C-alpha cells in the first residue's frame, strides 16, 4: 500500500463520515483503537485528561447521555 493510500485510509478513520458516527455503518473496534491512538499523541494528552476529569464529575448514570449529547453536537458542527 502506498504512503498516499495509507494517509487516505488513516484520514477516513480519524475523520469518519456522519453515517459512520450515527451508527448506520458503525465503526469497528479497530477504528475506535485507531482514534484512541490518535488522541494518545503527546500533544493531545492534556485535552484527553481534561475531558476525562470533567466526565468523572458527572454522576455515572448520566455519563452516557453527556457523551451522546457532545458527540451529536460535534457531528452536527464538524462532519460533512
C-alpha positions in Angstrom: 0.0 0.0 0.0 1.4 3.4 -1.0 2.0 6.1 1.6 -0.8 8.2 -0.1 -3.2 5.3 0.3 -2.2 4.8 4.0 -2.8 8.5 4.6 -6.2 8.4 3.0 -7.2 5.4 5.0 -6.0 7.0 8.2 -7.9 10.2 7.4 -11.1 8.2 6.8 -10.8 6.6 10.2 -9.7 9.7 12.1 -12.4 11.8 10.5 -15.3 9.4 9.9 -18.4 10.2 8.0 -21.7 11.3 9.5 -23.2 7.9 8.6 -20.4 6.0 10.4 -20.8 8.1 13.6 -24.6 7.9 13.5 -24.4 4.1 13.5 -25.8 3.2 10.1 -22.4 1.7 9.1 -20.8 1.7 12.5 -17.2 2.0 13.5 -15.3 -1.2 14.0 -13.3 -1.9 17.2 -10.1 -1.3 15.1 -11.5 2.1 14.1 -12.0 3.0 17.7 -8.5 1.9 18.6 -7.0 4.0 15.8 -8.9 7.0 17.0 -7.8 6.4 20.6 -4.2 6.1 19.5 -4.6 9.4 17.6 -5.7 11.0 20.9 -2.8 9.5 22.8 -0.2 11.6 20.9 1.7 13.7 23.4 0.2 17.0 22.2 -3.3 15.6 22.8 -2.9 14.1 26.2 -3.7 17.3 28.1 -7.0 17.6 26.3 -7.8 13.9 27.0 -7.0 14.3 30.7 -9.3 17.4 30.9 -12.2 15.6 29.1 -11.9 12.5 31.4 -11.6 14.6 34.5 -14.7 16.6 33.5 -16.6 13.5 32.6 -15.8 11.9 36.0 -17.6 14.9 37.7 -20.8 13.7 36.1 -22.8 11.1 38.0 -22.1 7.7 36.5 -25.7 7.1 35.4 -25.7 10.3 33.4 -22.3 10.0 31.6 -23.7 8.1 28.6 -26.2 10.9 28.0 -23.5 13.6 28.2 -21.3 11.7 25.8 -24.1 11.3 23.3 -25.0 15.0 23.5 -21.4 16.1 23.0 -21.0 13.5 20.2 -24.1 14.8 18.4 -23.0 18.4 18.7 -19.6 17.6 17.3 -21.1 15.6 14.4 -23.6 18.4 13.6 -20.8 21.0 13.6 -17.9 19.3 12.0 -18.8 16.3 9.9 -19.9 16.8 6.3 
